[in-house]
Amino acid sequence: MKALFAKLIISSMSLTAATASDLVKISSFEGLHSEHAEHVNQAISHIDARWRDSYTPMVIESLRFSRDVQNQRSLIALLHKRTQLSRNSDLSTYWHWVWSKQLEPHPKYSEFKTKLYKKVDSRFSEYFDNSPKSIIRLDEIRWGGVQRDGIPPLKNPRVLRAAQASFLSDKDVIFGVSLNGKARAYPKRILAWHEMVKDTLGGKSINGVYCTLCGSMIVYDTMHKEKHYELGTSGFLYRSNKLMYDHSTKSMWSTIEGKPVLGPLVNQGIQLKPLTVVTTTWGEWKKRHPSTTVLSLHTGHSRDYGEGVAYKRYFATDKLMFEIPKKLKDTRLKNKSSILALRLGAAPKDKVAFAPKFLKKNSLYNYQHKNTSLVILTDKSGASRVYDSTGHTFTKWDQNFTIQDRHGAKWKLTEQHLTNSAGKSLKRYPSHSAFWFGWHSAYPETILVQ
């Protein structure tokens, strides 16, 4: 029996070795990047003769960077032959074909991405080199069209007093943060050009990440277990959601989850703590926080910071700039419907999204999820805040500063707490706005309240 078992092992090892030897070497895929038609055709012939569906992502990525029309036609012909899709298919159609399948990637796929993308920015090789650990599909990590920090983060930006911010109108959208008695407004019209602000507020180091494509502004505490993480913009996306990177290890981080998803820090138990933030209008924020500070237009960069200028065409339609897998699309709401997003636990079904029309109709809403009791308050500007009600049921609020429970006791609303005259305090719960497609693609099992 032992002898038979040994033979089976040897046979299996031989099969694995034979299978591996049939793989096309990454050097052949590099030939697809050549500007010379004969080199491209030789590479295509070699790849086609040993074809596996797992090669498709590398051909698509090569096609994106091909400048020669004839070479593009040759690559499209290969894709057409192997996928049976129309010759008129665009890159998104080919990506959907890839994502519809469970493909075993080429073992050197990360090396391919290293060699391809370092031509754009030599620093990109630091993400993919040496077969990094990953908890997301490599073929879903797509280049966003800029170099590392090509969308420049703002670090310790200049701020103004509210009275000095004459460039803002009361209807302008801002992201409001209040920490340890200090309030600050981050205008959307500024962050849309920078997507990240690294700041200190109320003595706390924070990282505000605004993903324009998925409509989310999330503020993270940069400290985790007494270690500070300096983050930047990687230049890549995952499911149309911005990927960050840390300066120390060059690991890629999920914006929506605040944790590493590719690189040395993966599976190290690192996840940044989200802090409270509210999407509201400048007029509403000023009314609540007369002593607030606000970002100055003097950012050190030359941009048109007019309201609604950045990404104007993108925000004007429901179309996506970077496609996501079709199985993750959900038509119960429009792609860019701005939901209120809540993470109430680690399980997939502990994520909740509230539709904007629902919150508008239910400006005070008591919500129960498992053992968590919450109250969601939406003011006249459409801004929503969530508080841990710990069993209290609330019945009235003036959409301003005062809320009343079912026993008639009145509570005062602040950015961090609900407090009553008896000195009891209920904590604010972290939440943020996001486009429906971005939230659902990250959490397909999310609960939708509408």
HELIX and SHEET records of a PDB file:
HELIX    1   1 LYS A    2  SER A   21  1                                  20    
HELIX    2   2 ILE A   26  GLU A   30  1                                   5    
HELIX    3   3 GLY A   31  HIS A   33  5                                   3    
HELIX    4   4 ALA A   37  ALA A   49  1                                  13    
HELIX    5   5 ASP A   53  TYR A   55  5                                   3    
HELIX    6   6 THR A   56  PHE A   65  1                                  10    
HELIX    7   7 VAL A   69  THR A   83  1                                  15    
HELIX    8   8 LEU A   91  TRP A   99  1                                   9    
HELIX    9   9 TYR A  109  TYR A  117  1                                   9    
HELIX   10  10 SER A  122  PHE A  124  5                                   3    
HELIX   11  11 SER A  125  PHE A  128  1                                   4    
HELIX   12  12 LEU A  138  GLU A  140  5                                   3    
HELIX   13  13 ALA A  162  GLN A  164  5                                   3    
HELIX   14  14 LYS A  188  HIS A  194  1                                   7    
HELIX   15  15 TRP A  282  ARG A  288  1                                   7    
HELIX   16  16 LYS A  312  PHE A  315  1                                   4    
HELIX   17  17 LYS A  326  LEU A  328  5                                   3    
HELIX   18  18 PRO A  348  ASP A  350  5                                   3    
HELIX   19  19 PRO A  356  LYS A  361  1                                   6    
HELIX   20  20 TRP A  436  ALA A  442  1                                   7    
SHEET    1   A 5 ILE A 141  TRP A 143  0                                        
SHEET    2   A 5 LEU A 231  TYR A 238 -1                                        
SHEET    3   A 5 ASN A 241  ASP A 246 -1                                        
SHEET    4   A 5 MET A 252  SER A 254 -1                                        
SHEET    5   A 5 LYS A 259  LEU A 262 -1                                        
SHEET    1   B 5 LEU A 154  LYS A 155  0                                        
SHEET    2   B 5 MET A 196  LEU A 201  1                                        
SHEET    3   B 5 LYS A 204  CYS A 211 -1                                        
SHEET    4   B 5 SER A 216  ASP A 221 -1                                        
SHEET    5   B 5 PRO A 274  LEU A 275 -1                                        
SHEET    1   C 5 VAL A 159  ARG A 161  0                                        
SHEET    2   C 5 THR A 293  LEU A 295 -1                                        
SHEET    3   C 5 LYS A 182  PRO A 187  1                                        
SHEET    4   C 5 VAL A 173  LEU A 179 -1                                        
SHEET    5   C 5 VAL A 278  THR A 281 -1                                        
SHEET    1   D 2 MET A 223  HIS A 224  0                                        
SHEET    2   D 2 LYS A 227  HIS A 228 -1                                        
SHEET    1   E 4 HIS A 432  PHE A 435  0                                        
SHEET    2   E 4 SER A 338  ARG A 343 -1                                        
SHEET    3   E 4 LYS A 351  PHE A 354 -1                                        
SHEET    4   E 4 ILE A 447  VAL A 449  1                                        
SHEET    1   F 8 LEU A 364  HIS A 369  0                                        
SHEET    2   F 8 THR A 372  THR A 378 -1                                        
SHEET    3   F 8 SER A 384  ASP A 388 -1                                        
SHEET    4   F 8 SER A 425  TYR A 429 -1                                        
SHEET    5   F 8 HIS A 417  ASN A 420 -1                                        
SHEET    6   F 8 LYS A 410  LEU A 413 -1                                        
SHEET    7   F 8 THR A 402  ASP A 405 -1                                        
SHEET    8   F 8 PHE A 394  TRP A 397 -1                                        
END                                                                             
